[in-house]
Amino acid sequence: MIARSLASNSTKILGLILPNAEDDLFENPFFMQAMKGISIHAQNRGYYIMYAFSKNEEEELKFIKHYIRGRLVEGTILLTSRKDDKCISYLKKTQHPFVLIGRPEDPRDTLWVDNDNFQAMYNVVDYLIRKGHKDIAFIGGPANLYVTRDRLDGYRKALRTHGLPEDKGKIRCTKEFSRECGYEAMMDILNYNIPSAVATTDDLLAFGANLAIQEKKLEGIALTGFNNTYLAEYQTPSLTSVDINAEKLGMYAAKLLIDKLEKKDMPTNHYVVDTKLVERDSTL
């Protein structure tokens, strides 16, 4: 493979930057599902994947520079989209081909794949309101991620549409997508005031929120998650969650990047993947 790459100036390798430590990879099934979609499509097109695990933005940037300077990969796949993202700025500056799973700051000159996160969260809150909830809390991930911003905007818009007031005391953005952060955020909200429903932006946050609700021995609080991970239906109660089609997100990301590398006709620079609310016991 090295000999072929020297002859053709092509490694047939894509770099994938995972925004978490390797020992946390299996904690959030979203990444596993997205990786599956990426890997299957890449393999079908004759490409290999080189993975790197990063705990923060600086570490991500270090790996990207290593990839590019060492000519290890032909293109790179990013799984997070931040405000003022240093990795995206560097990739554009070096003109290195890349694709982003998430909405970029400037969607015009970037290959990207995402859900309509604003509309998906709007639909969740609208669903809760139509079920009779008028006091709905929000737990999101890091505030600098566009996915958090878009879902928070959807939450706020749904409240305004139904004429409900926004209570900043019932809105929490956490430092990461984890059970621990969901638990802490829910405890903060419960200590402030007890809502009738809670909309979270990730199943792991919802799992932690559910633990806090159970510890407080509270009943009747509706709870929703995002990503519809395989663990959602095994919670007590089983978790209502938004299926974001993570495998399809990964597949389209790999398709866009490989099409660009192979200079194929590209009618679009992005794909928006549909979502679906899967209703379970936590909102019944």
Secondary structure, 3 states (H helix, E strand, C coil): CHHHHHHHCCCCEEEEEECCCHHHHHHCHHHHHHHHHHHHHHHHCCCEEEEEECCCHHHHHHHHHHHHHCCCCCEEEECCCECCCHHHHHHHHHCCCEEEECCCCCCCCCEEEEECHHHHHHHHHHHHHHCCCCCEEEEECCCCEHHHHHHHHHHHHHHHHCCCCCCHHHEEECCCCCHHHHHHHHHHHHHHCCCCEEEECCHHHHHHHHHHHHHCCCCCCEEEEECCCCCHHHCCCCCEEEECCHHHHHHHHHHHHHHHHCCCCCCCCEEEECCEEECCHHHC
